[in-house]
Amino acid sequence: MSMVSLPGLKDLIENISRERNLPRLAVQSAIREALLKGYERYRRAQNLERKQFDEDYFDNFEVELDIDSEGFRVLSTKTIVEEVSNNDHQISLEEVQQVAPEAQLGDSVVLDVTPDQGEFGRMAAMQTKQVLAQKLRDQQRQMVQEEFQDLESTVLQARVLRFERQSVILAVSSGFGQPEVEAELPKREQLPNDNYRANATFKVYLKKVSQGQQRGPQLMVSRADAGLVVYLFANEVPEIEDEVVRIVAVAREANPPSRYVGPRTKIAVDTLDRDVDPVGACIGARGSRIQVVVNELRGEKIDVIRWSPDPATYIANALSPARVDEVRLMDPETRQTHVLVAEDQLSLAIGKEGQNVRLAARLTGWKIDIKDKAKYDHAAEDAKFAAARAKYQPEDDDNDLEEIEDEMQEELELEEDNFDTSEDE
């Protein structure tokens, strides 16, 4: 069998495997695909008969690597026919039976169709270089997808590599002993208090593993996602890991709309064990546990509050550290509430640029209006909501009227049926 020589093939495979953190078999597969593309281009360039090559014309061709001899062959699978109409896909029965008398029509044979070393060898080297680079990138993307797909929504250790525009490019690994791959930390997912210097290490939340053929890192990580806070507390508080304490909800503003407001998180916790204080468990003795989380998030302010099935109590807790005098659930259907506080608690309840009440609303799912208790007019506010609800009352009345009419119609039809029955008797 003829062979096109590729000096240094064995070293090439080893080097690519080491530099790109790819298995040797994956590198060999990429080289075979690239060489096959080179053969296709060679055939198209040598097409003196002006044959029409469809997109799948070369599907029956393959490349066989001979690593020990450092070369490759091109093989073609052909179908045995009585009369040949396409030399690339078919071979005559008469020709095959000269070497294999037992061959029959419809059988397939694999033949060596490797061109001469000279012209094809030079052309193959030129044509396959670009294709090989693309195939290797595809192999890397596929491996990254398979390796990290199950790690989405988990936390990884990351190391700063470089900066591209406003993004930070990090090195992350899926586990001990695994090679590092690149991940992107976009500007919107960064923390304002982080110092992203070269080789600095951070814990990051794996937000998305991208699919497709896009350039650049496939992994998008975050330092601003609420999932990072959940992980840090679960890692630091044994009661959460043991499911004695559960995290019910998290509201985080890692990148506030104003630079005058720092990042802040509210986290609601609960427990079914009467002997356990869920808030105290998360804070720890003298704040030891929560301080570890705060340090990892570079000083981010964190409020741990007790969840309650009673919305009024839950809302009051969510507005911590402000003292709430009264919570009025004005409209449970649209989840609107008025919270009454003393005048000296107004600014604390609202927070700097509204951050405290904004996070409390996000945490509880209620629209919260902070009111000064001394100036609050209960009767007037009740009248407003009563008037708003009255707008929808006529529709309800019409629906009730339609139901009554339907019931009356059914009764009349039933009476008619009974009347008809008596007539028949």
N, C-alpha and C positions, 0 to 999 in steps of 0.2 A: 504493500500500500504506500502511496506517495504521501509526503508530509511537508508542510511549510515550516521551516525552522524559525524558532523564536528564542534566540540566545538570551539567557538571564531570566527565563520565565519563572523558574522556581524562586529565585531571589525577589522577583517582582511581586509574586503572590505573598511571600512572607512580609515584605516591607509594607504593602498596602494593608494587609491584615493587622499589622502592628500599629501603623499610623492612624488608621480609621476605626480601630477597635471592632473589626469585623471578623467572623470566622473564616477560615481558609476556604471552606466550601462555598460560602457566599461570594467570596472574591472570585473563585473559579467560575461560578455561575455568571457573574457579571462579565468576566473576560470572554466566556463562550458567546454570550448574547452580543457583545460588542464586535467580536470577530465575525459573527454571522451577519451583522449589519454591514460590516466591511465587505463581506462576500457579495451581499445583495447590491451594494453600490458598484462594486467591480463589475458584476454581471450587467447592470444597467448601462454602465459606461462602455462595455464591450458589445452592446446590443446592435450588431451590424444588420441583423435581419429586421430590426424595428418591431420586435414582438411587443405585445401589450402585457405588461406585468401588473396584475392586480395587487391590491394591498396584501392579500393572503397567498400570493403566488408562491412564496418561499416557505410556507408553513411546513412542507415535508422535508426541509433541509435542517441539518443540525451540525454543530461543531464538536469534535472530540479532541480534548486536550491530552497530550502525552507529556506529562510533567517531567518524567525521568529523562526522556529524550529531548525535552524542551522544544516542542513543536505542536502543531495541530493539523487535523484533517477535516475536510468538509464531506459529510455523508448525506446521501439522499435516499429517501424511502420511495420506491417506485412500485406501481401496480403492474402485474403481468397481464398483458392483453394480446389479442390475436393480431391486431394491426395498430401500430403506434401512431398517435396523432400529436403527442407532446413528449419530446425526449426527456424533459425535466421531471415528468410525473409518471411516465409509463416506460415499459420495456417489453419486447416481444417474447412470446412463449418459446419460439424457436431458439432465440439467443440464450435464454436462461437454461433450457433443457440441454444445451451443450455441456454445461457444467453441473446441472442438477436435473437429471432425467425425471425425477419424481415430481417436479414443479407442475402446477396446474393454473389454469386461467383464474384470475381474481386474487391469487396469492400476492404477498408483498415481499420485496427483497430490498436490502440495504446495500447501496453501492458507494464506493469511494469516488467522489467527483472533484477532488482537490485539484485546483489548477497548478500550473508550473510555478516553481519557487520564485523566479525572477520578478516579472512585472507585478504579479499578484502580491508577492511579499511586501514590496515597497508600498503599493497602494493600500494594502490591508493595514499596514502600520500607520499611515497617514489618516485613513478614514476612521479607524477604530478608536483613536486617542480621545476624541471628543465624546463619542458614544460611551466609551468606558467610564469616563468621568461622570456622565449622567447616570449610568447604570449603578455605579457605586453610591452616588447620592441617593438613588431610589432604594438601594439595599439598606442604607443607613436609616432612611426615613421609616421604612417598614419595620426595622428592628426596634427603633425608638417607640413606634406605635405599639408594637406587641409587648415591649418591656414595661411601658409606663401606663398603658390603657387601664389596668386594674388599680393604678395608684392615684387616679384622679380623686380630688377632694381629700387628699391626705397631705401631711406635712413632711417636707424633705429638708435636709441640711444642704445649704448652698454656699458657694464661694464665688466672689466677684472676679470676673475675668477681664472685662473691658467695657467700654461705653460706646454705644451707637446712637447718635442723635440724642434723644432724651431717655432712651431705654438703657437699662443695665443688663449686660449679658453675664449670666451666672453659670457655673458648672455644678451640676447635680448628679447624684447617683441613685439608682434604684435599690441599692443594698450593699452590704459589706462585700468588698472584693469585686464589685461590678465596675466597669469603666464609666467614667464621667461623660455626660453629654451636656450640650448647651441648652439653656433655658432663658427666655426673655422676661424681664421684669419691666413692664411699661411704666411710663411716668405716672399714670393715674393709679397704679397699684403700689406705688412707693409710699413710704412714710416720711413726713416732712422732717422728722428728727433723726432719721437714719444717716449714717456717714458711709457712703458707698465707695470706700477706697479699695484699691487693688488688693486681692487676697483676703479681704475681710469676710467673715463667715456670718450667715444669717439662717434662721429658720424661715422657710417660705411655704406657702400653701399652693399646691399644684391645682390650678384652676381649670386648665384645658389642655388636652392633647390634640393638636390640630391634625386633620386628615388632608390628603391631597399632595400636590407637588410644589407647594410654595417654597420660596427660598427662605434661608434663615432658620432659626431655632423653631422646632415644632411644639415645644413646651412653653406654655404661658403660666407664670407663677405670680403670686401676689403676697404682699405684706399688709395689704389693706382689707382683705376679706375677713368677714366675721368668723369663718371657719378656722382661721389661725388662732383666734381667741379661745374658741371652744377646745381646740387641741391642747393649747397651753394649760388651760384649767384642768382638763382631763388628765394630762400628764403630771400635774403637780398635786392634784387632790385625789387621794386614794378612794374617797367615798364616791366620787364620780365614776372612776374606773370600775368600782365594785357595784355600781348602779344603786347605791343607797341614796345618793343625791343625783338628781337629774337636772340638766340644763333645759329649760322650757323655751326660752326665747333669747335672742341676742339682737341688739341694735347698735350699729357701729358707725361712727363718722370719723374715718381715719384721715380724710382730706377735707376739712371744713371749707365752706365757700369763702371764708375770709381768713387772711393770714394772722389776724388778731385773735383768732379762736383756735385753741389747741385741739388735737385729736382726743376723742372721748368715746367710751363704750358703756352701754348699760346691759347687764346680763341678769336674767330672771331665773332663779333656781327654786327647787321644791324637793320635798322628801315625803315618803309615806311612813318613815320611822319617827315616832313621837320623841324618842330620846336623842335625835340628831338635829342640830341647828344647821340648816343648809347654808345660810349666809356665813355663819361662823366657820364652818368647815372650809369654805372657799377662801376666806380671809386668812385663817390660820392664826396661831398664837402670835400676838403682837404684829399681825400683818405679814408674817413671814411668807405665807404661800402666795398671796396676791402680789407681794413685792417682787417675786421671781418673774411673774407674768409682766408686771409693769416695767421691769428692767429689760426684758426681752423686746418689749414694744417701745423702748426708748422714752420712758416717762409718760406714756399715754394714761390719761385719767380713766379709771374703771369704777363704775358703781355696781355693786352686787346687791340685788334686791330680792325680796321674797315674793314668789308668785302666789296668787290667790285665785280660787275659782270665782270669787265675788268681784265683779268688775270695778266697783267703787274702791274696794280695798287695794286691788291690784294697781289701779291708776294712782292712788295716793302713794303707794310704795314706789311706783316708777318715777315719781317727781322728786324723790330723794336727791339731795339732802334738804329740800324745802319742807317745812311743816304745813300740812294741809288741814284746813278746818272742816271742809265739807266737800263732798263730790256729788254732784247732781247729774244723774243720767237722764238728760233731757229727751233724747229720742233713741231708744235702743235699736230701732230698725236701721237708722242711718248712722248709729254709733257716734252720736254727738253728746258731749258732756261739758258741764261747767264746773270748774274747780275753784272753790272759794278759799282764799288765803288772806292772812293779815297783811297790812300795808308793808310792813318791814320784810315780808317774805316774797313779795311780788317779783323783785329782780332776781332772787335766788331761784324761784320756781320757773321763771321764764328762761333764765340762763343768759350768758353773754351771747348777744345776737340771736337769741331764741333757741340756742342749742339744746338746753335741758328739756324744754317742753317738746321740741322736735323729736328728740330721741325717745322720750316717754310715749309720744303718740305712735311712733314706729314700733316700739316694743309691745304696746298693748293693743294696737289696731283701732284705737278710738281717736276721734278728733277732739282735741282738748283745748278749751278756751279758759285761760286763767283770768279770774275776776277778783277785784278788791272786795272783800267781804263787807266792809263798812259802807260801800257805795252800791251794793248789789240790791236790786229791786226784784224780789222773788215773784210778786204778782205780775209785774210787767213782763218778765222773761217767760213766765208760764203762759201768759196770754199770747206772746209771739209764737211759741211752738204750737199752741192750741190752734191758732189761726192758720199756721202752715199745714197742720194735719187736716184741718177742715176742708182745704182745697181738694183733698182726695176723697172726701166723704161722699159727694154726689155720685162718683163712679161706683163706690161700694153700694150705695142705695139702689142704683140702676141694676147692678148685678143681683142684689137681693130680690128686686122686683121681677127680673127675668126668671129667677129660680122659682118664685111663687107662681108665675104664669105657667111655667113648665109643669109644675106639680098639679095645678088645676086642670091643664090639658090632659094629663095622664088620668086623672080621676074621671073626667068626662068620657074619655075613650073606654075606660073600664066599665062605666055605667052602660054605655052603648053595647058593649060586648055582652053584658049580663042581660040586657033587654032583648038582644037578638037570640040569645039562648032560650029564653022563656018562650019566644015566638015559635021556635022550632019544636019545642015540646008540645 
